[in-house]
Amino acid sequence: MKNINIKLINTLQNAGLSDKETTVYIALLELGKGTVSQIARKAGINRTTGYDILDNLVSKNLISVSGKEPKQEYVAESPVHLREFIKREIAKKNETLKDIDSVIPELKSMQNLTGRPRVRFYEGMEGLREVYEDTLTATETILGCANIENAFTGFPGYFASYFKRRAAKGIFVRGIIPDTKGGRERKSLDKEENRESYLVPADKFNFIPEINIYDNKVMIASWREKLGIIIESSEIADAMKKIYELAWAEAKRLDGEIKI
């Protein structure tokens, strides 16, 4: 591994990572992705120990895993997940949160993001929460299609906080929403929730999974299957944004025909 400054190592360890977890995490950031053998070699640890450490990092949502042995690969999540890890599990670490914020840019610069698309799967309610939390990292307007009833029924109590936090971050949303009671209520709150939305006939466009397009990502949240998916690909995201613009123009027309 390249020379790592002591402050970075100390900050990660103060955040709750062990010596070896810190070493493996940094090694995987630099690799971008890799098998247990590749990561263990990079980190200078034995392969058996590597399995345990990688499992710990997966449980902390700092890395993800795909495939099965012998082709199983691990991928480092964005370093912004460190902050969420601390908020969830180490509530008393207020000073550490400030330290993590100061080193995240350096960690991002170390992360080897290959040109290949990344597809990450998140299962269960916690997985769905993770994909929505990722949208709060958006640096541009989120383009979304959402069935409000499904979201609020599937995750009661979460979205009131989510909408406030997103608006506080200044993240704007353009939304296409089925014309239902919940959809109309949400549209009425567009201004305070930093959003512009159009209603479309629910009998024709009552889509179930929610789709959000932002930066180089496409997020899909399926409430029926309790499954979240994030596709990271500039090419795919760009194509989806163009398709969304076509849908947006038609949604605007349909919204104008709906009698409130």
Secondary structure, 3 states (H helix, E strand, C coil): CCCCCHHHHHHHHHCCCCHHHHHHHHHHHHHCEECHHHHHHHHCCCHHHHHHHHHHHHHCCCEEEECCCCCCEEEECCCCHHHHHHHHHCCCCHHHHHHHHHHHHHHHHHCCCCCCCEEEEEEHHHHHHHHHHHHCCCCCCEEEECCHHHHHHHCCCCHHHHHHHHHHCCCCEEEEEECCHHHHHHHCCCCCCCEEEEEECCCCCCCCCEEEEECCEEEEEECCCCEEEEEECHHHHHHHHHHHHHHHHHHHHHHHHCCC
